[in-house]
Amino acid sequence: MTNELDRTIVELQAELRNAHPDERRQIEAELELALAELAVITAEQEGAIDAEPPF
């Protein structure tokens, strides 16, 4: 999953560089979500957060 997510981030960054101004906000939002998802996965792997629900 991480490889796919990494690839998605790279693709979104490339799209953002060449994006039409009308598309920038959507691509930036998608990139922000992908980066946040990667941060969560990394934190889970490092044991910094517990992914289990609190109940």
Chimera marker file (.cmm) of the C-alpha trace (Angstrom):
<marker_set name="trace">
<marker id="1" x="0.000" y="0.000" z="0.000" r="1" g="1" b="0" radius="0.5"/>
<marker id="2" x="2.795" y="2.396" z="0.785" r="1" g="1" b="0" radius="0.5"/>
<marker id="3" x="4.363" y="1.970" z="-2.644" r="1" g="1" b="0" radius="0.5"/>
<marker id="4" x="1.051" y="2.788" z="-4.281" r="1" g="1" b="0" radius="0.5"/>
<marker id="5" x="0.593" y="5.784" z="-2.009" r="1" g="1" b="0" radius="0.5"/>
<marker id="6" x="4.131" y="6.992" z="-2.736" r="1" g="1" b="0" radius="0.5"/>
<marker id="7" x="3.437" y="6.711" z="-6.456" r="1" g="1" b="0" radius="0.5"/>
<marker id="8" x="0.170" y="8.609" z="-6.057" r="1" g="1" b="0" radius="0.5"/>
<marker id="9" x="1.958" y="11.418" z="-4.196" r="1" g="1" b="0" radius="0.5"/>
<marker id="10" x="4.610" y="11.713" z="-6.906" r="1" g="1" b="0" radius="0.5"/>
<marker id="11" x="1.933" y="11.783" z="-9.613" r="1" g="1" b="0" radius="0.5"/>
<marker id="12" x="-0.081" y="14.444" z="-7.787" r="1" g="1" b="0" radius="0.5"/>
<marker id="13" x="3.028" y="16.572" z="-7.310" r="1" g="1" b="0" radius="0.5"/>
<marker id="14" x="3.757" y="16.327" z="-11.031" r="1" g="1" b="0" radius="0.5"/>
<marker id="15" x="0.153" y="17.202" z="-11.897" r="1" g="1" b="0" radius="0.5"/>
<marker id="16" x="0.294" y="20.178" z="-9.549" r="1" g="1" b="0" radius="0.5"/>
<marker id="17" x="3.376" y="21.578" z="-11.300" r="1" g="1" b="0" radius="0.5"/>
<marker id="18" x="1.560" y="21.547" z="-14.636" r="1" g="1" b="0" radius="0.5"/>
<marker id="19" x="-1.973" y="22.213" z="-13.419" r="1" g="1" b="0" radius="0.5"/>
<marker id="20" x="-4.321" y="24.760" z="-14.840" r="1" g="1" b="0" radius="0.5"/>
<marker id="21" x="-5.273" y="27.300" z="-12.153" r="1" g="1" b="0" radius="0.5"/>
<marker id="22" x="-8.833" y="25.956" z="-12.117" r="1" g="1" b="0" radius="0.5"/>
<marker id="23" x="-7.581" y="22.480" z="-11.169" r="1" g="1" b="0" radius="0.5"/>
<marker id="24" x="-4.959" y="23.475" z="-8.570" r="1" g="1" b="0" radius="0.5"/>
<marker id="25" x="-7.261" y="23.452" z="-5.532" r="1" g="1" b="0" radius="0.5"/>
<marker id="26" x="-8.561" y="19.976" z="-6.224" r="1" g="1" b="0" radius="0.5"/>
<marker id="27" x="-5.086" y="18.567" z="-6.818" r="1" g="1" b="0" radius="0.5"/>
<marker id="28" x="-3.736" y="20.319" z="-3.704" r="1" g="1" b="0" radius="0.5"/>
<marker id="29" x="-6.553" y="18.814" z="-1.633" r="1" g="1" b="0" radius="0.5"/>
<marker id="30" x="-5.900" y="15.322" z="-2.997" r="1" g="1" b="0" radius="0.5"/>
<marker id="31" x="-2.179" y="15.738" z="-2.339" r="1" g="1" b="0" radius="0.5"/>
<marker id="32" x="-2.831" y="16.918" z="1.217" r="1" g="1" b="0" radius="0.5"/>
<marker id="33" x="-4.984" y="13.859" z="1.904" r="1" g="1" b="0" radius="0.5"/>
<marker id="34" x="-2.390" y="11.499" z="0.457" r="1" g="1" b="0" radius="0.5"/>
<marker id="35" x="0.380" y="13.084" z="2.542" r="1" g="1" b="0" radius="0.5"/>
<marker id="36" x="-1.766" y="12.830" z="5.674" r="1" g="1" b="0" radius="0.5"/>
<marker id="37" x="-2.486" y="9.170" z="4.968" r="1" g="1" b="0" radius="0.5"/>
<marker id="38" x="1.235" y="8.533" z="4.525" r="1" g="1" b="0" radius="0.5"/>
<marker id="39" x="1.960" y="10.292" z="7.827" r="1" g="1" b="0" radius="0.5"/>
<marker id="40" x="-0.564" y="8.070" z="9.631" r="1" g="1" b="0" radius="0.5"/>
<marker id="41" x="0.856" y="4.903" z="8.093" r="1" g="1" b="0" radius="0.5"/>
<marker id="42" x="4.383" y="5.958" z="9.029" r="1" g="1" b="0" radius="0.5"/>
<marker id="43" x="3.348" y="6.779" z="12.607" r="1" g="1" b="0" radius="0.5"/>
<marker id="44" x="1.592" y="3.418" z="12.937" r="1" g="1" b="0" radius="0.5"/>
<marker id="45" x="4.672" y="1.569" z="11.689" r="1" g="1" b="0" radius="0.5"/>
<marker id="46" x="6.923" y="3.454" z="14.090" r="1" g="1" b="0" radius="0.5"/>
<marker id="47" x="4.557" y="2.782" z="16.972" r="1" g="1" b="0" radius="0.5"/>
<marker id="48" x="3.948" y="6.477" z="17.565" r="1" g="1" b="0" radius="0.5"/>
<marker id="49" x="0.177" y="6.017" z="17.416" r="1" g="1" b="0" radius="0.5"/>
<marker id="50" x="-2.232" y="3.164" z="18.084" r="1" g="1" b="0" radius="0.5"/>
<marker id="51" x="-4.481" y="2.433" z="15.138" r="1" g="1" b="0" radius="0.5"/>
<marker id="52" x="-6.969" y="0.456" z="17.225" r="1" g="1" b="0" radius="0.5"/>
<marker id="53" x="-10.267" y="2.133" z="18.110" r="1" g="1" b="0" radius="0.5"/>
<marker id="54" x="-10.533" y="3.207" z="21.737" r="1" g="1" b="0" radius="0.5"/>
<marker id="55" x="-13.492" y="0.912" z="22.494" r="1" g="1" b="0" radius="0.5"/>
<link id1="1" id2="2" r="1" g="1" b="0" radius="0.2"/>
<link id1="2" id2="3" r="1" g="1" b="0" radius="0.2"/>
<link id1="3" id2="4" r="1" g="1" b="0" radius="0.2"/>
<link id1="4" id2="5" r="1" g="1" b="0" radius="0.2"/>
<link id1="5" id2="6" r="1" g="1" b="0" radius="0.2"/>
<link id1="6" id2="7" r="1" g="1" b="0" radius="0.2"/>
<link id1="7" id2="8" r="1" g="1" b="0" radius="0.2"/>
<link id1="8" id2="9" r="1" g="1" b="0" radius="0.2"/>
<link id1="9" id2="10" r="1" g="1" b="0" radius="0.2"/>
<link id1="10" id2="11" r="1" g="1" b="0" radius="0.2"/>
<link id1="11" id2="12" r="1" g="1" b="0" radius="0.2"/>
<link id1="12" id2="13" r="1" g="1" b="0" radius="0.2"/>
<link id1="13" id2="14" r="1" g="1" b="0" radius="0.2"/>
<link id1="14" id2="15" r="1" g="1" b="0" radius="0.2"/>
<link id1="15" id2="16" r="1" g="1" b="0" radius="0.2"/>
<link id1="16" id2="17" r="1" g="1" b="0" radius="0.2"/>
<link id1="17" id2="18" r="1" g="1" b="0" radius="0.2"/>
<link id1="18" id2="19" r="1" g="1" b="0" radius="0.2"/>
<link id1="19" id2="20" r="1" g="1" b="0" radius="0.2"/>
<link id1="20" id2="21" r="1" g="1" b="0" radius="0.2"/>
<link id1="21" id2="22" r="1" g="1" b="0" radius="0.2"/>
<link id1="22" id2="23" r="1" g="1" b="0" radius="0.2"/>
<link id1="23" id2="24" r="1" g="1" b="0" radius="0.2"/>
<link id1="24" id2="25" r="1" g="1" b="0" radius="0.2"/>
<link id1="25" id2="26" r="1" g="1" b="0" radius="0.2"/>
<link id1="26" id2="27" r="1" g="1" b="0" radius="0.2"/>
<link id1="27" id2="28" r="1" g="1" b="0" radius="0.2"/>
<link id1="28" id2="29" r="1" g="1" b="0" radius="0.2"/>
<link id1="29" id2="30" r="1" g="1" b="0" radius="0.2"/>
<link id1="30" id2="31" r="1" g="1" b="0" radius="0.2"/>
<link id1="31" id2="32" r="1" g="1" b="0" radius="0.2"/>
<link id1="32" id2="33" r="1" g="1" b="0" radius="0.2"/>
<link id1="33" id2="34" r="1" g="1" b="0" radius="0.2"/>
<link id1="34" id2="35" r="1" g="1" b="0" radius="0.2"/>
<link id1="35" id2="36" r="1" g="1" b="0" radius="0.2"/>
<link id1="36" id2="37" r="1" g="1" b="0" radius="0.2"/>
<link id1="37" id2="38" r="1" g="1" b="0" radius="0.2"/>
<link id1="38" id2="39" r="1" g="1" b="0" radius="0.2"/>
<link id1="39" id2="40" r="1" g="1" b="0" radius="0.2"/>
<link id1="40" id2="41" r="1" g="1" b="0" radius="0.2"/>
<link id1="41" id2="42" r="1" g="1" b="0" radius="0.2"/>
<link id1="42" id2="43" r="1" g="1" b="0" radius="0.2"/>
<link id1="43" id2="44" r="1" g="1" b="0" radius="0.2"/>
<link id1="44" id2="45" r="1" g="1" b="0" radius="0.2"/>
<link id1="45" id2="46" r="1" g="1" b="0" radius="0.2"/>
<link id1="46" id2="47" r="1" g="1" b="0" radius="0.2"/>
<link id1="47" id2="48" r="1" g="1" b="0" radius="0.2"/>
<link id1="48" id2="49" r="1" g="1" b="0" radius="0.2"/>
<link id1="49" id2="50" r="1" g="1" b="0" radius="0.2"/>
<link id1="50" id2="51" r="1" g="1" b="0" radius="0.2"/>
<link id1="51" id2="52" r="1" g="1" b="0" radius="0.2"/>
<link id1="52" id2="53" r="1" g="1" b="0" radius="0.2"/>
<link id1="53" id2="54" r="1" g="1" b="0" radius="0.2"/>
<link id1="54" id2="55" r="1" g="1" b="0" radius="0.2"/>
</marker_set>
